[in-house]
Amino acid sequence: MSKRIVVALGGNALGNNLKEQMDAVKSTSKAIADLIEAGYEVILSHGNGPQVGMIQLAMDELSKTDAEKYPRIPLSVCVAMSQSYVGYDLQNALREELLNRGIEKPVATVITQIGVDPNDASFEKPTKPIGSFMTKEEADELVAKKGISVMEDAGRGYRKVVASPQPKKIIEIETMRALVKQGQTVIACGGGGIPVIAQGNHLKGVPAVIDKDFCSELLAEELDADLLIILTAVEKAYINFGKENQVALSEVTVAEMKQHAADGQFAPGSMLPKVEAAIRFAESKPGRKSLITLLEKAKDGIAGQTGTMIQL
């Protein structure tokens, strides 16, 4: 049997706008096609930060022109739009690259809903900034009118903040299993998935953003993958990052990685969630491994030549 891999694409693999995304998915597809051509069974997930922000900003601006005719679009709908928008470009670019190599392998995007716990603590204290920047006056007005949460973001202004609950259930997982079994390359869990809560048989979208790496980890578990690859902007994870005594991590045990995380070696909001997701997968079942590396180094990382490989 071929080795099954879930690859979590970072934002740098997708660009920040339409032109950048079209260019980015071409180079991204070459790296993914390399893995498929080497015989690996690949499932893709991806971020959506720039894309969902762009969509929500456009929808908000439209709503300002005539709020009655164009009511504000819920964040969950914007996430769904971004999944199909990114998936459309990514699946077509990958399909084209595979065909150019003589590989006839279907590629399909699954619009993915993720069940979350309505009692998740993050709903009480939203921390994930989204959308456009505002002045303090604009933010105060929005809080007074809508009762939403806002925060100052790195000196650049104020932004709306939403909850970032833990993913509990992938609603469309059986569809993904069926597609993978048929030999198709699946793109799923875009942007961490559309967060929903169950109300009887009804699934209700909630204004939240699920961390893409945690959702990718759950996807890898549910599809019984052998390896989770979390792609980022650096070739390896480091301790003492950015300092004269920084050390690159190559082959690391789960216990060692947990200790580094406990020591505060990984920045919250950037490397820390990637490390936590990687640890979670590597310890979920004997034999499973997680790799953190650059997109263009993924194949070398699997071969043990670079990247940070985490295992029990």
Order of alpha helices (4+ residues) and beta strands (2+ residues): beta-alpha-beta-alpha-alpha-beta-beta-beta-alpha-beta-beta-beta-alpha-beta-beta-beta-alpha-beta-beta-beta-beta-alpha-alpha-beta-alpha-beta
